Amino acid sequence: MSCDGNINFTDNSLNSPTKWLWEFGDGGTSTDKNPKHQYTKNGIYTIKLKVSNTLGEDVLIKTEAMKVNILPIPVSQDVSRCGSGEVILKTNNTSNDYIAQWFDSETGGKLLATGNTYTTTINNNTTFFVENSTIKKSFKVGPVDNSFSSGSNFNNNDLRGLVFDVFTFIQLKSVKVYATGAANREIQLLDTIGGNVLATKIINIPDGESRVNLNFDIAPGKHYYLKVKGTVNLFRNATGGANYPYVLNDVLSIIESDVVTTNPRAYYFFYDWEVELKGCSTSRLAVKAINDCNSIDNRQGMNSFFSINYMKDEKSIKIIAKEDNERLLNLELIDIVGRVHSNESIQINSRGSQYLIPTANLYHGVYFMRLSDDKYKSYTHKLSIE
């Protein structure tokens, strides 16, 4: 799952292909070996990769391999007061899946507060920045211990392990193991059974039951393989009893061991997986707190001066002045992931003045129009383009 729509794809094909054709499930394609793709709509997408060289070609299709659930950027309005004192900044988050975070700079900077409301004191005009951010969450998956069936210590070879699928960006924080004898052991993450090593960690595991910290970052993908390289001496349930798959919905599924054809209910080494969902954040929205006792414009909402409407049949956004007041406005049209599609200055001269913004080339979805003037006042309006 992706919460910002930006996905990096990696080709792990064998036999040195020289050409690639990726199809991302939303109409987008790429001929790069390891492309980056931006999804603009929420959904579940099937990924197709065709590779070729002088010997021929091959195709891999992963059905419903990518879930995209894009975070909306915050919606907020500037605030003003006359003189130094307290201001209250607000955003309109109504979801429990993410939180608003307030900062003192557009990137990096100091985290000032979390939540829909931020109360602070200003002496001068001050700009703050707010983003929506998912909260890192930890979950457990897999058998909680090794008591569900009989088994024994295993050290015959270092081939055995567990196969699992990942549906969103995670960190495999830790697993529980049962060791015979204290020793260094190397735990490996492979892209498939017998495939490429993606991550590895050598850990001194004590005798008996213990929790092993791995901290493996894992992208969405299927048939990952977790195993031990070299000396094993870890307990496994060999006589059946495993109840595959062990599923953490929309996150991870432990689907089988590597001996599924001969002993389909065997379970090897790694119990009570601790999985952390990786958080992500939107771009930040600038919100101004204004100290101005002279301008009436800074004591009234700009939305009282204009109407903004999406005209579906005309494929445009129409801005109409609601009063006789000349204004030079800066206009920004921003999509849900923070990309700016329009940034221009417009002149509004009198009541009824109109300005049209074409929408024919825009993707369908939610956009935010931000109007600001030279008096340090702005207004953000939410639009749905169909």
Secondary structure, DSSP 8 states (H G I E B T S, - for coil): -BSSSEEE-----SS--SEEEEE-SSS-EE-SSS-EEE--S-EEEEEEEEEEETTEEEEEEEEEEEEE-------B--EEESSSEEEEEEB----SSEEEEEESSSSS--EEEESSEEEEEESS-EEEEEEEEE--EEEEES-SSSTTS--EEE-S-S--EEEEEE-S-EEEEEEEEEESS-EEEEEEEESSTT--EEEEEEEEE-SEEEEEEEEEEE-SEEEEEEEEES---EEEE-SS---S-EEETTTEEEEEETTTTT-TT-EES-EEEEEEE---B---EEEEEEE-SS-GGGGS-GGGTEEEEEETTTTEEEEEE-SS--EEEEEEEEETTS-EEEEEEEEE-STT-EEEEE-TTS-SEEEEEEEE-TTS-EEEEEEEE-
